[in-house]
Amino acid sequence: MILRMGVIEETEAALVAHWSLLGRAPRGALHDENGIRWYETPVPSLPYNGVVATRLPDGPDADAAIARVLGRFRSRGVQHVWFVTPSVTPGDLGSRLEAQGLQPVEQMTYMSFELTGWRPPPLRSAATVEEVRDDAGLLVYNRLTAAYWELPPEQEQLVLQLQRALGPGRVPGHRYVAWLDGEPVGKAYLSLAGAPGVAAFYGMSVRPEARGRGIAKDLSLTLLARAQGEGCHRLVIHSSDAGRELYRRLGFVENAAFPVYASGLIWSGTH
């Protein structure tokens, strides 16, 4: 695997910018303390509280800083995630997190797609992909989000408050929903919050009963075309194992991989 540091840095900047938005929402908080950037929201389930950047010196002071952040999450009784991205320091951060009770729950892959000169192919699935532009659309998008993260009903309402606070026109991003036979079956988010000219995918998911019909591909192509239309020259993602093969087929290039640590399993089953 060839490491292209510019692309890796852009992907990491997109990740930090995206998750930091949650901390800026009402009832949220965003912290930059002692080399750690972390966000908080009132939603107690994963992934709504977590650490997105770590720049700590080697030595016992790093363990103390980690313990302070984990103590904050634990005092609030919320599940939490810690992204161990390629640029983190110290280099043995993962083992330090495990020593303090976190576990590796996901392997993510940085991937990128060059938009310059790309021509969008026609969409092929039977689904219709529509941008979310109003509160009715947000309600649909939120139901799909809650189902994907397996949130209980009371937390679905908390996430809806976040969706509204970070809704259309409020942040640099666009939500899309895929409809099949009149039912919402998939969703995706295009973020423009990172480096200029660089877009990113987040929240790409298709309901289990609608998979294998090209809907995720059409969602991806729709977002790629929108990013190109917004003047972006590159799109970056951090893909889970489940989505990596789809992105490879679309022409994404792998650039780096990193583990995600958390206080519990992100999902109860396979997504």
C-alpha positions as CSV (number, residue, x, y, z in Angstrom):
1,M,0.0,0.0,0.0
2,I,1.5,3.4,-1.1
3,L,1.0,6.1,1.5
4,R,0.2,9.5,-0.1
5,M,0.5,11.8,2.8
6,G,-1.4,14.7,1.3
7,V,-4.5,12.6,0.7
8,I,-4.1,11.0,4.2
9,E,-4.0,14.4,5.8
10,E,-7.1,15.5,3.8
11,T,-9.0,12.4,4.9
12,E,-8.1,12.9,8.5
13,A,-9.1,16.6,8.3
14,A,-12.5,15.6,6.9
15,L,-13.0,13.1,9.7
16,V,-12.1,15.6,12.4
17,A,-14.3,18.3,10.8
18,H,-17.3,16.0,10.4
19,W,-17.4,14.6,13.9
20,S,-16.5,17.9,15.5
21,L,-19.8,19.3,14.2
22,L,-21.7,17.2,16.7
23,G,-19.9,18.9,19.6
24,R,-21.0,22.3,18.2
25,A,-24.7,21.4,18.2
26,P,-27.0,22.6,21.1
27,R,-26.4,20.6,24.2
28,G,-23.1,19.4,22.7
29,A,-19.6,20.3,23.6
30,L,-16.3,20.3,21.7
31,H,-13.0,20.2,23.6
32,D,-9.4,20.7,22.7
33,E,-7.4,19.8,25.8
34,N,-3.8,18.6,26.3
35,G,-3.5,17.4,22.7
36,I,-6.9,15.6,22.6
37,R,-9.9,16.8,20.6
38,W,-13.2,15.2,21.7
39,Y,-16.9,15.8,21.2
40,E,-19.9,15.2,23.5
41,T,-23.6,15.1,22.8
42,P,-26.6,14.1,24.9
43,V,-27.0,10.8,23.0
44,P,-25.5,8.0,25.2
45,S,-25.0,5.4,22.5
46,L,-22.2,5.0,20.0
47,P,-20.9,6.9,18.1
48,Y,-22.2,10.2,19.5
49,N,-19.4,10.8,22.0
50,G,-15.8,10.3,21.1
51,V,-12.2,11.4,20.4
52,V,-11.2,12.4,16.8
53,A,-7.7,13.6,17.2
54,T,-4.8,12.7,19.6
55,R,-1.4,14.5,19.7
56,L,0.2,13.5,23.0
57,P,3.8,13.2,24.0
58,D,5.1,9.8,24.9
59,G,5.3,8.9,28.6
60,P,3.1,8.7,31.6
61,D,1.5,12.1,31.0
62,A,-0.2,10.6,28.0
63,D,-1.9,7.9,30.1
64,A,-3.0,10.6,32.5
65,A,-4.5,12.7,29.7
66,I,-6.3,9.6,28.3
67,A,-7.7,8.7,31.7
68,R,-9.1,12.2,32.2
69,V,-11.1,12.1,28.9
70,L,-12.3,8.6,29.6
71,G,-13.3,9.6,33.1
72,R,-15.4,12.4,31.7
73,F,-17.3,10.0,29.4
74,R,-17.7,7.4,32.2
75,S,-19.0,10.0,34.6
76,R,-21.7,10.9,32.2
77,G,-22.6,7.2,31.6
78,V,-22.2,7.4,27.8
79,Q,-20.6,4.9,25.4
80,H,-17.6,6.4,23.6
81,V,-15.4,5.9,20.6
82,W,-11.7,6.8,20.0
83,F,-10.4,7.1,16.4
84,V,-6.8,6.0,16.3
85,T,-5.9,7.7,13.0
86,P,-2.5,7.4,11.2
87,S,-1.2,10.6,12.6
88,V,-1.9,9.9,16.3
89,T,0.8,10.2,18.9
90,P,2.1,8.3,20.8
91,G,2.4,5.5,18.3
92,D,1.3,2.9,20.9
93,L,-2.0,4.7,21.6
94,G,-4.0,1.6,20.9
95,S,-2.3,-0.5,23.6
96,R,-2.7,2.4,26.0
97,L,-6.4,2.6,25.3
98,E,-6.8,-1.2,25.8
99,A,-5.0,-0.9,29.1
100,Q,-7.7,1.6,30.2
101,G,-10.6,-0.5,29.1
102,L,-11.3,0.3,25.5
103,Q,-11.3,-2.4,22.8
104,P,-10.7,-2.4,19.0
105,V,-14.2,-2.6,17.4
106,E,-13.6,-1.7,13.7
107,Q,-10.9,-1.4,11.1
108,M,-11.3,1.6,8.9
109,T,-9.6,2.3,5.5
110,Y,-8.8,5.7,4.1
111,M,-9.8,5.8,0.5
112,S,-10.0,8.5,-2.1
113,F,-11.5,9.2,-5.5
114,E,-10.2,11.8,-8.0
115,L,-13.0,13.9,-9.5
116,T,-11.0,15.9,-12.0
117,G,-12.0,14.7,-15.5
118,W,-14.5,12.1,-14.1
119,R,-17.8,11.7,-16.0
120,P,-20.8,10.4,-13.9
121,P,-22.2,7.2,-15.4
122,P,-26.0,6.7,-15.4
123,L,-27.7,5.4,-12.3
124,R,-28.8,1.8,-12.7
125,S,-30.9,0.7,-9.7
126,A,-34.7,1.0,-9.4
127,A,-34.3,3.4,-6.5
128,T,-34.8,7.1,-6.7
129,V,-32.2,9.2,-4.9
130,E,-33.4,12.6,-3.4
131,E,-31.7,15.3,-1.4
132,V,-33.1,16.1,2.0
133,R,-34.3,19.7,2.0
134,D,-36.9,20.1,4.7
135,D,-38.0,18.7,8.1
136,A,-40.1,15.9,6.6
137,G,-37.0,14.7,4.8
138,L,-35.0,15.0,8.0
139,L,-37.5,12.8,9.8
140,V,-37.0,10.1,7.2
141,Y,-33.3,10.4,7.2
142,N,-33.3,10.3,11.0
143,R,-35.3,7.0,11.1
144,L,-32.8,5.4,8.8
145,T,-29.9,6.7,11.0
146,A,-31.5,5.4,14.2
147,A,-32.1,2.0,12.5
148,Y,-28.5,1.8,11.3
149,W,-27.0,2.6,14.7
150,E,-29.6,0.5,16.5
151,L,-30.8,3.3,18.7
152,P,-33.7,2.9,21.2
153,P,-36.8,5.2,20.5
154,E,-35.9,7.7,23.2
155,Q,-32.5,8.3,21.7
156,E,-33.9,8.6,18.2
157,Q,-35.5,11.9,19.3
158,L,-32.2,13.1,20.7
159,V,-30.5,12.4,17.4
160,L,-33.3,14.2,15.6
161,Q,-32.5,17.3,17.6
162,L,-28.9,17.0,16.3
163,Q,-30.1,16.5,12.7
164,R,-32.2,19.7,12.9
165,A,-29.5,21.7,14.5
166,L,-27.1,20.6,11.8
167,G,-29.7,20.5,9.0
168,P,-29.9,21.8,5.5
169,G,-28.3,25.2,5.1
170,R,-26.8,25.2,8.6
171,V,-23.6,23.2,7.9
172,P,-21.6,22.6,4.7
173,G,-23.1,19.2,3.8
174,H,-26.0,17.5,2.0
175,R,-28.1,14.5,3.0
176,Y,-29.6,12.1,0.5
177,V,-32.3,9.4,0.8
178,A,-32.8,6.5,-1.6
179,W,-36.5,5.5,-2.1
180,L,-37.7,2.1,-3.5
181,D,-41.4,1.4,-4.1
182,G,-42.3,4.4,-2.0
183,E,-40.2,3.4,1.0
184,P,-37.0,4.9,2.2
185,V,-34.3,2.2,2.0
186,G,-30.9,4.0,2.1
187,K,-29.2,7.2,3.0
188,A,-25.8,9.0,2.7
189,Y,-24.3,12.3,3.7
190,L,-21.9,14.5,1.7
191,S,-19.6,16.6,3.9
192,L,-17.9,19.7,2.6
193,A,-16.5,20.7,6.0
194,G,-12.9,19.6,5.5
195,A,-10.1,21.0,3.3
196,P,-11.2,23.2,0.4
197,G,-11.9,21.3,-2.7
198,V,-12.2,18.0,-0.8
199,A,-15.5,16.3,0.0
200,A,-16.3,13.2,2.1
201,F,-19.0,10.5,2.5
202,Y,-20.5,9.7,5.8
203,G,-23.5,7.7,7.0
204,M,-23.7,5.5,3.8
205,S,-26.2,2.7,4.5
206,V,-28.9,0.6,2.9
207,R,-31.6,-1.3,4.7
208,P,-30.8,-5.1,4.7
209,E,-33.9,-6.0,2.8
210,A,-32.9,-3.7,-0.1
211,R,-29.2,-4.7,-0.4
212,G,-27.8,-6.3,-3.5
213,R,-29.8,-4.1,-5.9
214,G,-27.3,-1.4,-6.7
215,I,-28.7,1.2,-4.3
216,A,-25.4,1.9,-2.4
217,K,-23.7,2.4,-5.8
218,D,-26.3,4.9,-7.0
219,L,-26.1,6.8,-3.7
220,S,-22.3,6.9,-4.1
221,L,-22.5,8.1,-7.7
222,T,-25.0,10.8,-6.7
223,L,-22.7,12.1,-4.0
224,L,-19.7,12.0,-6.2
225,A,-21.5,14.0,-8.9
226,R,-22.7,16.5,-6.3
227,A,-19.2,16.9,-5.0
228,Q,-17.9,17.5,-8.5
229,G,-20.7,20.0,-9.1
230,E,-19.6,21.8,-5.9
231,G,-16.1,22.3,-7.4
232,C,-14.3,19.5,-5.5
233,H,-11.3,17.8,-7.1
234,R,-11.3,14.8,-4.7
235,L,-13.6,12.8,-2.5
236,V,-12.3,10.9,0.6
237,I,-13.8,8.4,2.9
238,H,-12.8,6.2,5.8
239,S,-14.5,3.0,4.9
240,S,-15.5,0.0,7.1
241,D,-14.7,-3.5,5.9
242,A,-18.3,-3.9,4.7
243,G,-18.1,-1.0,2.2
244,R,-14.6,-1.3,1.0
245,E,-15.3,-3.6,-2.0
246,L,-18.0,-1.4,-3.3
247,Y,-15.7,1.6,-3.2
248,R,-12.9,-0.3,-4.9
249,R,-15.3,-1.2,-7.8
250,L,-16.2,2.4,-8.1
251,G,-12.6,3.4,-8.5
252,F,-11.6,4.5,-5.0
253,V,-7.9,4.0,-4.1
254,E,-6.8,2.7,-0.6
255,N,-4.3,5.0,1.2
256,A,-4.1,3.9,4.8
257,A,-5.9,1.9,7.5
258,F,-6.5,2.6,11.2
259,P,-8.4,0.9,14.1
260,V,-11.3,2.4,16.0
261,Y,-11.6,1.7,19.7
262,A,-14.7,2.0,21.8
263,S,-16.3,1.2,25.1
264,G,-18.6,-1.4,23.5
265,L,-19.5,-3.0,20.2
266,I,-20.7,-0.4,17.7
267,W,-23.4,-2.8,16.4
268,S,-25.0,-5.9,17.7
269,G,-24.9,-7.6,14.3
270,T,-23.3,-7.3,10.9
271,H,-23.8,-4.1,9.0
